[in-house]
Amino acid sequence: MGEATNQTQEPLEIRWLWPEGAPLAAGETDEDKPAITPYLVEGKGNAAVVVAPGGGYGMRAEHEGDPIARWLNGLGISAFVLRYRVAPYRYPAALLDAQRAIRTIRHDADAYGIDPNRVGILGFSAGGHLTATAGTHYDRGRPDAADPIERMSSRPDALVLCYAVITLKEPSAHTGSRRNLLGDDPDPALLDSLCNDEQVTDDTPQTFLWHTSDEDAVPVENSLLFASALHKHKVPFDLHVYAKGHHGLGLAADHPYARGWTGACADWLRNIGFSAK
């Protein structure tokens, strides 16, 4: 289970995922340079979770980044907040960034005190779509790659989907995320491939999902579709739907309904061996 303690470090310096320049990069600004910010707990052999904030693939919500990483640290889990590329970047830039983050953490697991067999990814809203995409579109690494990081598997060991965008089809799609990711007139086959409930297999990682039943930005059907697909393929999952709550709640610490998600998720992470707390 690792040797995690309650002690955490302040976030380390941001790390570019491709120091020599990311694939598809269109410039030299920070927004052209995908990166991770590590939030490590002390000890060796700890689990790690990549955190993908939401923002409709047009921005990244701060309250779904740093506070989430610190919450995970409190569970004895190291966290890596992902700065993935958003519009005007389109698919597959963000997915490449998420995959590279998972590969990088595995490659440098010893330096980070990470168990390379316990690397998950957590995302909110459009970051949840990115998380579900990482969990249904992955590879086991390329053994012959010149870059040793690319030899690592990009398959996450667990998914946490927080009011996630799952389908890109009406009537339950979040049209803003779809437009930012694929443009106004996406290729139908590409759109189908990124409706992640349709991409679940027996090998999809175990998943925790939560949503609120009355929000209208990303309808609850998104989580229900993914959970149903997991059930069909006999993939273990934990689904929590709360009666009330607007979109973008984050930790939801003061929300009378949804505040329970962090405790439920902590229990789940403990039960799958990601946390000893």
Secondary structure, 3 states (H helix, E strand, C coil): CCCCCCCECCCCCCEECCCCCCCCCCCCCHHHCCEEEEECECCCCEEEEEEECCCCCCCCCHHHCHHHHHHHHHCCCEEEEEECCCCCCCCCHHHHHHHHHHHHHHHCHHHHCEEEEEEEEEEEHHHHHHHHHHHHCCCCCCCCCCCHHHHCCCCCCEEEEECCCCCCCCCCCCHHHHHHHHCCCCCHHHHHHCCHHHHCCCCCCEEEEEEECCCCCCCCHHHHHHHHHHHHCCCCEEEEEECCCCCCCCCCCCCCCHHHHHHHHHHHHHHCCCCCC
